[in-house]
């Protein structure tokens, strides 16, 4: 189902109204029916019936549920209709009114199945009698027609079909993900406790030409001072340790460092060692400070049902406050990535508000597709967290990165190194 135009076939005005509202809540349209379709509906429905979409049979099926099949066939044939929602009591007429209606309903169900099989238009049935498990519903389900009691679930099903139709339509946009053997692979042995250091995570992103903020891993105070000068301070400085995941908790992060980067280096190393005396410290990561732009988050996780799933949303401290995020299963096309960006509630911020400039959304699209490539290429990746990614008018930059590998990927056991084997903090090995 490439589009999202749904015809509603209901056995009451209440059912029709509720169904229309539920579809609108999921941005699914209720289109105008063709004149010929309305004529066909009038032939089988009473004068009181509404042949506009939503179609209300107005009691026209109370004595003869086979009318549902005639109406469904007409809706399937309408070129304006991409999906049909049958909502109300279908399957329960033999229970609600008289046993004599049950065989008529069964025959109607078989006819509906036949009509549905002859069309590409999907059908979802919502029935208040679904929990009674009538044989009518069994006939539908055996032919892959979904039946639900919940209206919300029924509409969610149609929404998912619409999204899947869009997904299929854009498959020709997808790049090839078949890389040469050994290319762009992550060595699980590089991770401790399943997590790559920020330095190693950024090296992985470099392999994908991702827009990572310039960085240098320094191992001495003098190297830190030189790097700060070369990056034209202010700079951000972070202790790098495979044993310390949360650097802020260890007071191992310093921002807006303008001078004395050598002293800051020693402070960060000391704080990290105080936080975890057994931690190995690989050095301090130095990067130029970036402040202009909007912070967003790009990530990925491995879902048991869908496999790798890519995420996008408002980043920084706001990601947990607003939880304004969008998800798509990988691999992504550029169309998928654009739809994720358009989906979040904060999207107007990216377009520029109150005279502000819009951010480079195509650059964000590229980052989303890059993360998609990374997780598709490397099944050992359990999570990717790029937060924040700073989006500006002239491009985007990844300021921080974390990559978590699955437990199954940990094929080597890391032994603790002695303190004489860690970096020097200026000549004093404690």
C-alpha positions in Angstrom: 0.0 0.0 0.0 2.0 2.9 -1.3 -0.5 5.6 -0.1 -2.6 6.0 2.9 -6.2 6.3 1.7 -8.5 4.2 3.7 -12.2 3.3 3.0 -14.3 2.7 6.1 -17.2 0.2 5.9 -19.2 0.4 9.1 -22.5 -1.0 10.4 -23.3 2.2 12.3 -22.7 5.9 12.5 -20.8 5.6 15.8 -18.5 2.9 14.4 -17.9 5.1 11.3 -17.1 8.2 13.3 -14.7 6.5 15.7 -12.9 4.8 12.8 -12.5 8.0 10.9 -11.1 9.7 14.1 -8.7 6.9 14.7 -7.4 7.0 11.1 -6.9 10.7 11.3 -4.9 10.3 14.5 -2.4 8.3 12.5 -2.3 10.6 9.5 -4.3 8.1 7.3 -6.7 9.7 4.9 -10.4 9.0 4.3 -10.7 9.8 0.6 -13.8 10.7 -1.5 -15.2 7.6 -3.3 -15.7 7.6 -7.1 -19.2 8.2 -8.4 -19.4 4.7 -9.8 -18.5 3.2 -6.4 -21.3 5.2 -4.8 -23.7 4.0 -7.4 -22.8 0.4 -6.7 -23.2 0.9 -2.9 -26.7 2.5 -3.4 -27.8 -0.6 -5.3 -27.4 -2.8 -2.3 -27.9 -0.4 0.6 -31.1 1.2 2.0 -31.9 4.9 1.3 -30.8 5.8 4.8 -27.3 4.5 4.3 -24.4 6.9 3.7 -22.4 6.0 0.6 -19.8 8.7 1.3 -16.6 7.6 3.0 -17.0 6.5 5.8 -19.7 4.1 4.4 -22.5 3.5 7.0 -24.8 0.6 6.0 -27.5 2.0 8.3 -29.0 -1.3 9.2 -28.8 -2.6 5.6 -26.9 -5.7 6.8 -29.1 -6.6 9.9 -31.1 -9.1 7.9 -28.6 -9.9 5.2 -24.9 -9.7 6.2 -23.9 -10.8 2.6 -24.3 -7.1 1.8 -20.9 -6.6 3.4 -19.3 -8.6 0.6 -21.0 -6.5 -2.1 -19.9 -3.3 -0.4 -16.3 -4.6 0.1 -16.0 -5.6 -3.5 -17.1 -2.1 -4.6 -14.5 -0.5 -2.3 -11.7 -2.8 -3.4 -12.4 -1.7 -7.0 -12.3 2.1 -6.2 -9.0 3.6 -7.6 -9.1 6.2 -4.8 -8.9 3.4 -2.1 -5.6 1.9 -0.9 -6.9 0.0 2.1 -10.3 -1.0 3.6 -11.3 -1.1 7.3 -14.4 -3.1 8.0 -15.5 -1.8 11.5 -18.4 -2.8 13.8 -20.0 -6.2 14.4 -19.1 -8.4 11.5 -18.8 -12.0 12.7 -21.3 -11.4 15.5 -24.6 -11.1 13.6 -25.4 -14.8 14.2 -24.7 -14.2 17.9 -26.4 -10.8 18.3 -29.5 -11.3 16.2 -30.4 -14.9 15.1 -28.6 -18.1 14.5 -30.0 -18.1 10.9 -27.5 -15.3 10.1 -24.4 -17.3 10.9 -24.2 -19.2 7.6 -24.9 -16.0 5.7 -22.0 -14.4 7.5 -19.8 -17.3 6.7 -20.6 -17.1 3.0 -20.0 -13.4 3.1 -16.6 -13.9 4.7 -15.7 -16.4 1.9 -16.8 -13.9 -0.7 -14.8 -11.1 1.0 -11.7 -13.3 1.0 -12.2 -14.1 -2.7 -12.5 -10.4 -3.5 -9.5 -9.5 -1.4 -7.4 -12.2 -3.1 -8.1 -10.6 -6.4 -6.9 -7.2 -5.4 -3.7 -5.6 -4.0 -5.9 -3.6 -1.6 -5.4 -4.8 2.0 -8.3 -5.4 4.3 -8.4 -5.2 8.1 -11.5 -6.2 10.1 -12.4 -4.7 13.5 -15.2 -6.5 15.3 -16.7 -6.1 18.7 -17.2 -9.9 18.6 -13.6 -10.9 18.0 -13.2 -12.2 21.6 -16.1 -14.6 21.0 -13.9 -16.3 18.3 -16.7 -17.0 15.8 -16.0 -19.2 12.8 -16.6 -16.3 10.5 -13.4 -14.8 11.8 -11.5 -18.1 11.4 -12.5 -18.0 7.7 -10.9 -14.6 7.4 -7.8 -15.3 9.3 -7.1 -18.5 7.4 -6.8 -16.3 4.4 -4.5 -13.8 6.1 -7.2 -11.2 6.8 -6.4 -9.7 10.2 -9.3 -9.4 12.7 -9.0 -7.4 15.9 -11.4 -6.3 18.6 -9.4 -3.1 19.3 -10.0 -0.2 16.9 -6.6 1.3 17.7 -4.9 -2.0 16.9 -6.7 -2.3 13.6 -5.8 1.2 12.6 -2.2 0.6 13.8 -2.1 -2.4 11.5 -3.2 -0.2 8.5 -0.6 2.4 9.4 2.1 -0.2 9.5 1.0 -1.5 6.1 1.1 2.1 4.7 4.6 2.6 6.1 5.8 -0.7 4.7 4.3 0.2 1.3 6.4 3.4 1.3 9.4 1.3 2.4 9.0 -1.0 -0.6 8.5 2.0 -3.0 11.9 3.4 -2.0 13.9 0.1 -2.2 15.4 1.2 -5.5 17.1 4.1 -3.6 19.0 1.7 -1.4 22.8 1.5 -1.7 24.6 -1.8 -1.9 25.8 -3.0 1.5 28.0 -5.8 0.2 31.5 -4.8 1.1 34.7 -6.8 0.5 35.4 -9.4 3.2 37.3 -7.9 6.1 36.4 -4.3 5.2 34.8 -2.0 7.8 34.7 -4.7 10.5 34.9 -4.1 14.2 37.3 -6.3 16.2 35.5 -7.4 19.4 38.9 -7.7 21.1 39.2 -3.9 21.0 36.3 -3.6 23.5 36.4 -4.0 27.3 33.1 -5.0 28.9 31.6 -4.8 25.5 32.2 -1.0 25.1 34.6 0.7 22.7 36.3 3.8 24.1 35.2 7.1 22.6 38.6 7.2 20.8 38.1 3.7 19.3 34.4 4.5 18.4 35.5 7.6 16.5 38.1 5.6 14.7 35.4 3.3 13.5 33.3 6.3 12.4 36.3 7.6 10.5 36.3 4.4 8.4 32.8 5.5 7.2 33.9 9.1 6.5 31.5 10.3 9.2 31.7 14.0 10.2 33.5 13.5 13.5 34.8 16.6 15.2 38.6 16.7 14.9 40.3 14.8 17.8 43.7 13.7 19.0 44.6 11.1 21.7 47.4 12.6 23.8 49.5 10.7 26.3 51.4 13.4 28.1 50.7 16.9 29.5 53.0 18.5 26.9 51.1 16.7 24.1 47.9 18.0 25.5 49.2 21.6 25.5 50.4 21.3 22.0 47.1 19.8 20.7 45.1 22.6 22.4 47.3 25.2 20.6 46.9 23.5 17.3 43.2 23.2 17.7 43.0 26.9 18.5 41.6 26.6 22.0 39.1 26.4 23.6 39.0 22.7 23.6 37.2 19.8 25.2 39.3 17.2 27.1 38.2 13.8 28.2 40.1 11.0 29.9 40.0 7.8 27.8 39.7 4.5 29.6 38.2 1.2 28.5 37.2 0.7 32.1 35.3 4.0 32.7 32.2 4.3 30.6 30.6 7.3 32.4 33.4 9.9 32.2 31.3 12.7 33.7 30.7 10.7 36.9 34.4 10.2 37.2 35.0 14.0 36.8 37.1 13.1 33.8 35.8 15.7 31.4 36.8 19.3 31.0 35.2 21.8 28.6 36.1 25.2 27.4 39.8 24.7 28.2 41.6 27.8 27.0 45.0 27.4 28.6 46.9 25.2 31.0 45.8 22.1 29.0 48.9 20.4 30.5 47.5 20.9 34.1 44.0 19.9 33.0 45.5 16.7 31.6 47.0 15.8 34.9 43.8 16.6 36.8 41.7 14.4 34.5 44.0 11.5 34.8 44.1 11.9 38.6 40.3 12.1 38.8 40.0 9.0 36.7 42.4 7.0 38.9 40.6 8.2 42.0 37.3 7.0 40.5 38.7 3.6 39.6 42.2 2.9 40.8 42.3 -0.3 38.7 41.3 1.4 35.5 43.6 1.5 32.5 44.0 5.0 31.1 44.9 5.2 27.4 45.3 9.0 27.4 43.2 12.1 27.1 41.1 13.0 24.0 41.4 16.6 22.9 38.9 18.2 20.5 38.0 21.8 19.6 34.9 23.1 21.3 31.8 23.4 19.2 28.7 25.4 20.3 26.9 26.8 17.3 24.0 24.6 16.2 21.2 22.3 17.4 22.1 19.2 19.4 20.5 16.0 18.0 21.0 12.3 18.7 21.7 9.6 16.2 21.8 6.0 17.4 21.1 2.4 16.8 20.1 -0.7 18.8 19.7 -4.4 18.1 16.0 -5.4 18.4 15.1 -9.1 18.9 12.3 -8.9 16.4 13.5 -6.3 13.8 17.2 -6.6 14.0 19.3 -3.4 13.8 17.1 -0.3 14.3 18.3 3.3 13.8 17.1 6.2 16.0 17.0 9.9 15.6 15.8 12.7 17.9 16.5 15.9 19.8 19.8 15.4 21.5 21.9 16.6 24.4 20.1 16.9 27.8 16.7 17.0 26.0 16.7 13.4 24.7 15.5 12.1 28.1 13.3 15.1 28.9 11.2 15.1 25.7 11.8 11.6 24.4 11.2 13.0 21.0 12.6 10.3 18.8 11.9 8.3 15.6 12.9 4.8 14.7 13.4 2.8 11.5 14.7 -0.7 10.8 18.1 -0.8 9.0 19.2 -0.7 6.3 17.9 2.9 5.6 17.4 4.6 2.3 17.8 8.3 2.2 14.0 8.6 2.0 13.8 6.6 5.2 16.2 9.0 6.9 14.4 12.1 5.7 11.1 10.7 7.0 12.7 10.1 10.4 13.8 13.7 10.6 10.4 15.0 9.5 8.7 12.8 12.1 10.0 14.2 15.3 7.9 17.0 17.0 11.0 19.2 17.2 11.5 19.2 13.5 10.5 22.9 13.2 13.6 23.7 15.1 15.7 22.1 12.4 13.8 24.3 9.8 14.7 27.5 11.6 12.4 29.4 13.9 11.9 33.1 14.6 14.2 34.0 11.8 16.8 31.4 12.6 18.7 29.5 9.9 17.7 25.9 9.0 20.2 23.2 9.6 21.8 21.1 6.9 19.2 18.2 6.9 20.9 16.4 4.1 24.0 16.1 6.2 21.9 14.6 8.9 20.5 12.2 6.4 24.0 11.1 5.5 24.8 10.5 9.2 21.7 8.4 9.7 22.6 6.3 6.6 26.2 6.0 7.9 25.0 4.6 11.2 22.7 2.2 9.2 25.7 1.0 7.2 27.8 0.5 10.3 25.3 -1.7 12.1 24.4 -3.7 9.0 28.1 -4.3 8.3 28.9 -5.3 11.9 26.4 -7.6 13.5 28.5 -7.5 16.7 27.3 -4.0 17.3 24.6 -3.9 20.0 24.2 -0.2 20.4 25.5 3.0 18.8 25.0 6.4 20.6 26.1 9.6 18.9 25.1 12.3 21.3 25.4 15.1 20.8 25.5 15.5 17.0 25.7 19.2 16.4 23.6 20.3 13.4 24.2 23.7 11.9 23.5 25.5 8.6 26.7 24.5 7.0 26.9 20.9 8.1 26.9 18.5 11.1 29.6 17.2 13.5 29.6 14.2 15.8 30.8 15.5 19.2 30.6 12.3 21.2 30.3 8.6 20.3 29.8 5.3 22.0 29.6 1.8 20.5 28.5 -1.2 22.6 29.2 -4.7 21.3 27.0 -7.7 22.0 28.1 -10.1 24.8 28.5 -12.9 22.3 31.2 -10.8 20.6 33.5 -10.8 23.6 35.9 -13.6 22.5 38.9 -12.5 24.5 39.4 -11.9 28.2 41.3 -8.7 29.0 43.8 -8.9 31.8 44.6 -5.8 33.9 47.8 -4.0 33.1 50.2 -2.9 35.8 50.4 0.8 36.6 53.9 0.9 35.0 52.2 0.0 31.7 49.7 2.9 31.7 50.5 6.3 30.3 52.7 8.7 32.1 51.0 11.6 33.8 54.2 13.6 33.8 56.7 11.2 35.3 55.0 10.2 38.6 53.8 6.6 38.6 51.6 6.3 41.7 
